[in-house]
Each structure stands twice: as C-alpha cells, then as structure tokens.
Amino acid sequence: MRVGRRNSNRARSLTRLSLLTLTVLGLAACSAGPFAEGNDVSAIKEDLVKLQGANGLVRMPESAGQERGDLYTTALYSDDLGPSLLTAGDARKVVDDDLGKQDTADLLTLWSALKVLKATGGELPGILEKKLADAAIPPTQQDVGAEIAALWFWIDLGRMRDWSGGHRSAPEREVVSRLKSVDIASIKEKPYLLWRLFDSFAALKVQGPEELEAALKSVDIKKLPSDYESTLDFQAALETRIKFDRDLLVPNDAKGHIVRILESGQVDDDALIDSMLRSMELLDARAERQRIVKENVVSRLDEGNGLIRSSALDNGSVHGTYLAARLLDTEFPEVAGEQTRIQLVRAIEDPRADVITQLKALVALKRSGSDSWRNYSAVVQRGRVGVAGKVTQANLGEYLELIDVLAQLDPDVKLARLEPFGADPAAEEPLSKALLALTNSMYFSNSAEVRSMFPAVQAKLPELIRGPGSNGLNYFRALTAMTSASLSGLGSDDFDAAAEELRKLKGCKEFPSLYRLEPDPDSQCSLSLSAAMIAVPGAYNLGDNK
C-alpha cells in the first residue's frame, strides 16, 4: 500500500542561523528604544501577513530559493519513478549523506531512505543498516489514526526488508497486540484507516479481526477526492474493490475529476498527490497518470541532489509561525487565523514531530488566543522530561533550545545549572557559546553567576557591537548578550549607539520592518534574525505592546 502522511516539518531554516535563533529572549522583557521612527508593530504585522503561506503558517524569507529535494517526498513517488530517478549508486550516496548529518533518525526518515533504495536497487549503506537495526517500535499514540499510521510505518520497514535483521521477532507480539486493540467501530466511517489497519495485518501475515474485513467490504464511495480525508478514503475504497473483487459503484467522472484537480495546482500536499496518482492507477487511467507524473513530479527534480522537491514550497512552517508569534506577542491573534490554528494543532498531534516542533507549535497556538493549548499537557510533560540536569559547553545549545520554548508554557519549569567553561574570544565556537550563555542567563539556576562568566569575552563586547565587520553572526549574538554582560562596562550610551548601527540592516525589498544579515539592501531579510533582535534595546519601537 502506498501511504503518505503530512510532513509537518518542511521548514528549512538556514543552518548558519541555528544557534542565533536560540538567542531570542522573552518578549515581555524587551522595551522600545529611542531610534525607532514610530511604532513598528503595524509594519511587522503587514510583513508577517505577506509571509503567510497557503497553509496559514508563516514562511521564512531567508529560505527563499533554497529548498532542496528531500527523501520523504522522493519516497512517495519512488514507485512511479524508480531507477529512472536515481542510479543505485547515487541513491546510496544520497541516503548515506542525509543520514550522516543526523545523530538520530526518526521512523519516517528511515522509511523514506529504505523506500528510495528499494525502488532504485541501491544497496543499503552501513549507517542505514545500523539505524534500522536500532529502530524501536513507536510509542503508543492517543489518537487512533496516529496509532495506526505509526505502526504501519514500522511494519512497512520490516516488509521492505523481508523481515531480515531481526526486525520482526519479539517486537511483533507487541505490535500485533496494539493492532488488535484498535476499536474497529470507532473507525468504521474512515475507510483509509480501515485499509491501513488491514494492510498492517497482511504485512505481518496475521489474521485480523473478522469485523475489520466486514467493515472494509461494506465501504462505498461517499464523495470524490477534495480534501485530505476524502482523497485517502477514495483510494482505500478502490483498494478494497481490487482486493475483495467487489462490485463497487464508481462515479463516471472520477478519472476526469482527479485529473482536473491535479492539473489545477490546487493540491500542494505530496501525500494527497501520491494518493490521487494511485487512484488513477486503480482506475486504469495510466496514460493520464504518466503525463501528470512527468509534468507535476519530475518537473520538481532537484538536479543538485537528484531528489524531488516538496510541492508545498508556498507553505509556511511551525518554526516560522513560532518566530512570528514571538515578534508580535499580544498582537499575534490578528495575524493567526483559523487555518493557522488548525495547522498548529496538526503539528502538535503529529506522532512524527519532535518535541521541539510540538512545543513551538503549542507556544504559537497559545499566543494565537486559542485556549485549546491547555489540552496538550502531555506535550509539555514530554518537554520537561528532556530537560538536562546539568548544562555544559557540549549540551548548551540543546538545553537552551528546549528550555526557551518550554519556559513559555511552564514558567515554573526547573532550570539547570551552567557549569563554567573557558571561552577564548579569538576562537569562533567558544565565543559563540559564551555569548549564547550570556544572552540566556535567565534560563540557568545560577543566572547571576553566569552574567559574570567569560570575562575575556565580555571585555571584547564593546568591539563586537560596533558593527558587522568580519564578526559574522557573533556580531548579532553580541548585541543580544550586551545587556546581560555585567563585566562588559557597557552602558546606555553604548546600547543606543549599537542600536543605531544595527538599524542600518533593517528592511529589505519586500519586508521593510524585518532585519537582514547582509549590508546589501537587496539581500534577503531573515525572520530568525528579526526575532532575535527583539532582545536588543532600540532595535524596534514596539510601543506599549511589549
């Protein structure tokens, strides 16, 4: 069965900004400075409205034109493209490179990598073999749809490997038990869940409950594909027609309806496009299907890595929406509409999402004015469990990324102590880590001590904040750290001068209220940088809003 799931993590932030985005402070602690001409809130709102994607989430302007082909999207279409997409050797290299950049790989990434290799005939690289061997059964999901999907992906990994490598053995008993515990009556009106559950039992070669097959044999087509559920339900109904040789009534215009939708460009979710293509195959519309694959899918080939780009390039991301919520604070509800909240809830409930993404979505949902964020205490608890007990130079970035988001949902979260470490201001990484610690001193149990750490770095701050020069991102990090550096000798006049210099980087062609990394006024603005600059006195005039 070809099954697609929404990929909620399509955001592609620039790697070089990964540490910078951690320096965003609590917005309530920031005040307007003397150099802003008028209140910036209205201008920021206008720019963020421009950045709203088709899905209601906010796009990252710094990512424009940098989207690359990805394994997940390519895996969805791998049955259609196969060896014509990548040679076996190239596929192996792409997978090896992609997994080599990750300390851990989630279930969907492993599934995508294996799917691409199977379709192209590529051999499994050692790193994938190891990660597959370590692939644990996904944790139990509260939502029945998420539970069925998570188990299906794990099972399909085993099926694609013919259950080699010990993937089946003992864990199968737990998986079968969880599959059998699904209440068939609760999904009787959801054909795509029935079919996915049936396919999971079939892959395990285990007889499913009698009521499951009975429910599938009674499935009919209630509507033609239009939204997420109706598209997958339509495919599931056609699958049952083939599997059980059923006399299923299919509307005469079904083929034409799907072709028109795909040709119109209305669908920007690859899971839905893939499902519609499968339905066309089941309806014997092979010629039209091949044409659409060529026009709609192959045209998105990234020649740089040989993979297919996501169709959702016009969509925003959870990360971008989170940054927008931080920028606007109490004004964010004026930008966040119903579609925004729907997408945030989907991200929170997505079983494949990492805890940082879920927490960021939860913060944005809270700031959107929705009270439903209170329903996800389990996500907050999951975040609490991940907080380190002690912070060192090695885990500083990881700790701050989590605690910064978590503290907005749980003000009483237990803070960890930062262990002192040496920081040579002439060395790039130690300097950036020291600035990061100073900026976020409030997130350590020994915050007063942290503000007096790194004397050599603090002594260099007056030089660092004079302008971008050759300091790169450390210029911006220094700006966000200067008010927390008790040994720097900086005062209000220095802050004012720094803000005036910074404002030379404000505005770009489309977004006059945001900041850019480069002096060139034609360069892209950065939402990550713009949110981080909230911590700099005078960077914005936010009036009484903050």
N, C-alpha and C positions, 0 to 999 in steps of 0.2 A: 504493500500500500504506500502510495506517495502521500505523505502528510506534511504539511507546512504549519509552522507556528509563527506568530508575530515575533519579529526580532525587535525587542524593545530597546536594545542597546545599539542603535545605529549611529549614535553620536560619535563623531570622530574629532575629538579635541586635539590640538597640536601637542605633540609630545613635549616640546620645549616649554610648554606652559604648565606642565603637570604639577610642579612644585609651587609655581606662582599662584595658582588658583587656591592653594591651601592658605594663603595669607589673608583671605577675606575675613574681616572681623565682624562681630555682631554689629548690625547697622545702627542699633539704638545708641551705641557708644560714640558715634561719629557726629560731628557738628559742621555746619556750613562755615566756609571760610570767607575772607574778605575779597577774594579775587573773582568770584563768580558774578557774572552780569545777569541779574535777575534770577528767578527761581528755575532750577534745571529740571524739576520733576516733570513738568508738562512735556518738555523736549525729550526726556528719556522715555516717557510713555509713548510718544509718537514714534520714536525709533524702534521700540520693542514691538509695537503693533506691526511695523513694517517687517520685522523679523519673525513674525508668527508664521509657522509652516501650515501646510494643508491639513495637518492632523491636529492643529490647535496648540501645539507645543512651540517653543521658541528655538529658532535656528542660531547657529554660531557663525557669525560673519567671517571669522578667521579661518573657517574650514571651507569656505567657498572655493570650488575648483580643485579641492584636494582629496575628494572622495576616491577611494580605491576599490577595485573589485574585492569581494570578500568570499570566504569559504562557504558560509551559510547560504548566501544567495546562489552561488555556483552549485552547491549540493542539491538545491531544489530542482535545478534544471539539468542535472548531470545525466539523468536517464534520456533526456531529449538530445543532448549534445555529445555525451560520451567521449571517445578518443578524438573526435573532431575538434574538441575544445582545447585539450592539452595532450601532449605526448605523455607516456607513462613516466618518463624521467623528469619532465617538467612538473608534473603533478606531485611527484615525490618531493621535489625540491621546494615547491610552494608550501606543502604541508610541513616539511621539516623546518623551513624558515619561520612559518607562522607559529608553530608550537614552541619553537626555540625561544621566542620572545616572551613566553608566558611561564610563570612559576607553576601555576596550576591551570588546568583546562577543564571547563565545565562540560556537562554532558552533551550539550548542543554542539560545542566546538568539536568534540571527539566524533560525534555522529557525522558532522559536516565533513571532517577530514577523511574519515573512512569511506563515506559515500562517494566523494570525489575520486579517491584512489581506486575504489572498486569499479567505477564507471570508466576510468581511463586505463585500467590494467596496471596501475603502478604498484610497486612493492611497498610494503609498509616500512617507513623508517623506524629505527630503533626507538626514538623518542615517543612515537605513537604507540608502538608495541608496549612500552613501559606504562604509558598513561592509560591505555586500555586495560592492562592487567590490574591497574590500581583503581579502575572505575567502580565506585561504590554504588549501591542501589540508592536512588534518590530518596530523600526523606519524605515521609508521608505528607501529602498536601490536604488542606482542609476542603478546598474546592474540588468537587468530583471530577470536573473537566480537567483541571490541572493535574490531579492524581493519575487519571488515565493517560494523559499526554506524557507525563514524566516517566511512567512505567513503560509506555510504548517505545520511547526513545532508547531506554536502557535495553529493552528486549530486542529492538531492531539492531543495536550494536552487536549483540550475540548472533542474531540471524545472519547478518552480513559476514560474520566470521565463521559461519557454520559451527558456532558454539565451541570454537577452539580456545585455547589459553585459559581454560578453567572458568570461563565467563558464566557458565551455567551452574553446574554442581549444586552446592548447598544453597546459594542465594535464591535459586529457583523456587524453593519451597516458600520463602517469604513473599516473593513476587506473586506466585500463584494465589497465596492466601489473600493478599491485598486485592488482586483482581476479582477474586470470588466474593470479597466483602462489599463490592460495589452494588448499591441498590439499583437494580435494573428499572424498577418502577420510576425512580427519580430521573432517569434519562430516556424514558420511553418516547418522549417527544423530541429527542435530539438525535437524529439518525447518525450524524457524524461521530458522536460519542459511542453509540452502539457499535458502529462499524469498527472504530479504532479498538474498542474493547474486544470485539470478536477476532480481529486480526492479531491482537496480542496473544490470545489463547492459541490461535492457529500457529503462530510462530513458535510457541513453546511446545506445540504438538500435545496440548492438553485440552480435554473436552470441557467446553464452557457450560454454564448453566442452560438448561433447556429453555427457560424463559427469554434468554438472550437471543437465541436463534428464532424463537417465535416472534419476538419483537421486531427483528430485522425483516422477517418475511412479511410483516404487515406494514412496512414502511412504504409510503407513497410520496409523490412529488407535490408538495403544497404550493410552492412558488418557484419561479425561475431565479437563477442567481442574481442577487442585487447587493446584499450586504454580506458580512463575514459569515454568519451562521447559515444563511440560505445557500451560499455558494458551496460550503462544505457539505451541507445536508443534501444538496442536489447530487454532488459527486457520490456520496455514500449510497443514495438511492440507486444510482446507476451501477455501483459496485455490487449491490445485492442482486440486481437483475441478472448480472453475469454469473455471480457465484451460485445462486439458487435457481437459475434458469426460470426467472419469474416473468410473468406477462404484465410488465409494468407500463402503465399509460404515461407516455412522454409527450408533452405538448409539441405540436408540429413545428413551432417556430423556435424550438430550444437551441438548435445549432446557430441560427441567424442571430438570436438574442445574445448568445455568448460572444460571437464574432463582433457584433456591433459594440458591445461593452469594451472588449479588449482593444478594438481599433479606435475607440473614442478617447483613450487615455485616462478614463475616469478612475481606473484601478491603479493604485500606487503601492499595493502590498503584494510582495512576491509570493507569499503563501497563497493568496487568492488567485493570482495569475496562474500559478502552477496547478491549482485545483481546477480551474477552468480549462486549462490545456488537457488535463487528464480526462475531464468530462467530454471534451471534444473527441479524444481518442476512443472513449467508450461509446460515443455516438457515431463512430466511423467517419468523422469529419477530418480525415488525415491530411488532405491537401491543404485545407484552410489552416489547419493546426501548424503544419510545417512552415507555411508562409508567415504566420504570426510569430512563431519562434524566431525566424530569421529577422523579421522587422522589429519585434519588440524586445527580444532577449539578446540575440547575437550582436545587435547594434550597441549594446551596453558593455561590450567586452573591453576590459582594461588591458591595453597592449603592454603595459608596464609589468603586470604580474600574471596575465593570462586568465584572470578570473572575471566573473560577471559583477558589474556594479549593481547596487540596490536600486530598485525602481523608486524608492522613497527619498530621492535626493532633495525634494522640496519640503520634506517633513522636518519638524523641529525635534529636539531631543529632551530627555529628562534633565540632563545636565544644563543645557541652555535655559530651560524653564526655571530651574533652581536658581541660577545666577540672576535671571530677571526678577525673580521673587526677592532675592537679597537686595537688588538695586532699588526696587520700588517699595519694598516693605509694606506699609499700610495702604499704599496706592495700587498694589498688585491686583486686587479684585477687579479693578477697572479694565485690566488687560486680560485677565483669565476668565474665559467664558465657559460655557457648559462643556464644549468639546475638549477644552484644556483639562477640565476636571475628570472627564471620562478617561482620557488617555493617562492621566496620572494614576488613577485607580487601577487601570490595567497594568501599569508598570509595577505598582505595589503588589499586585496579586500574581504577577508573572513568576512561576516557580523557577524560571531560569535566571532571573535577575539576581545580581549580587546584592549584598546587604547595603552597600553604599548607595547604589542606584535606588533601591527601595526607600531608604531613608531620605534621600534628596527629593524623591517624588512625594514623600509624606510631608516634608517641610513645605514644598511648593503647594501641596493640597491644603495644608493648614493656613498658609498665607493667602490662599485664594479666597478665603472666607468660608470654606466648607467645614462643617462640624464633623463630617464623616471621617476625618483623620483620626478621631478618637477610637474608631473601631479597629485600629491596627496596632494595638498594644503589643501583639506578638512580634511585630517587626522591630519595635523599639527594644523589646527584650532581647531579640537576636543581636541587636547592635550592642547592648550592654555587655553581653557575654563576650563579645570580641574585643573589648577594651583591654589594652595591656596593663599589667600591674606595675610595670616599671618601664620608663622610656629612656632609651639610649640614642646615640647618634645613628645607630643602624636602623632602628624602627621608628624614628622621629616622624618622618613623612606619613607613614602608615597610621600611626597613632593620631596625628593631627587631622588627617582626612576624615577619620571616623568620629573623633570627639567633637570636631567643629560642627558636624551635621547633627550629631546626637544631642548636643547641649541645647539645640533649638527646640527639641522635642521633650527633653527631660532635663530641666535646669538643675536638678539635684543629682545628676549623674556623678559617680565617683571619679575624681581626677587622679591621675598618676603623677608620680614624682619624676622630674627630669634629672637624670644623673649628669653631672658636669662632664664636659668633654673639651678637648683643646680645639681651637679653631684658628688656623693661620689665615689672616686676611688676604694673603697673597695667593692662596690656593682656592680655586673656584668652588669645589664642592663643600669643603668645611665652612667657607664663608657663607654660602647659601643656606646651609643647615643652621648656622648661628643666627642669621637674620630671620630665618623661619621661626626659630625658637623665641627670639625676642618679640617678634610680631604677635605671636600667640601665647605670650607668657601667662595670660589669664586662664589657660587651659591646663596648667600644671598645679599640683598641690603646693609646690614651693615657688609660687609665682614671684614673690618679692626677691627671692634668691636668683631666679632666672634673669630678672631685669638688671642684675648686677654681674651677670656672667659675661664672658667673652670681652674682656677689657681691650684687647688689641683690635677686635672688630669694631667695638664701639668708638674707639679713637679714630677709626677710619671713616666713620659715618659722615662727618662734615664734608669730606671729599667725595664720597659716593653719591650724595644727594644733589650735587651741583648740576648734574645733567647726565644724559645717557652716555655720552663719550664712548669709551671702549668697555664699559662695565656690563653691557648686555642686560640680562634680566636682573642682575644684582642691583642695578640702579633702582628698579621698581621695588625690589624686596627691601632695599634700604629705606625707601620712602615710607613703606608700611611699618617699618621697625622703629623709626626715629622717635616716636612719642613714647615708646616703651623702653628706651635705652637710657637708664638713669646715669650712666657714666660718660655719656657722649658729650656733655657740655652744651648740647643744642638747646635753644630757647625759641620763644615765639617768633622772633625776627627771622630765625633760620627756617622755621616752618613756613612762614609767609613767602620767603624767597624761593623755597623749594616748590611750593605750590604754583607760584608764578611761572617758574621754569617748566614745570610739568604740563601746564595748560597749553604750552606750545605744541603738545602732542594730542590735543583734543580735537576731535572731529575728523571725518573723512567724507568722501563724496556723497554717500547715501545716509550716513548717520552722524549728524553734527554734534550730538550730545555724548558720544562714546569716545574712548581713547584708542589710540593706535600705538603699536610697538616701535614703528619706524618714523624718523623725522619727515620722510617723504609724504606730503599730503595726499598723494594718490594711492598710498598703501592701504591695506585693509584695516578696518577697526577690529578690535578684539573685545568680545564680551567678557572673557575671563579677566583680562586686564582692567576693563572698566569696572567690574565688580570689586576687584581687589583694591582699586584706588579709592573706594569709599573710606578706607582706613586712613587716608591722607587728608589732614585738615586743609580746607581750601580747594580741594580737587573739584568739589561740587558745591553749589548752593542749593541745599535741599530744604531751605526754609524751616517751617515748623513740622515738616513731615518726619524728620528723623530726630 
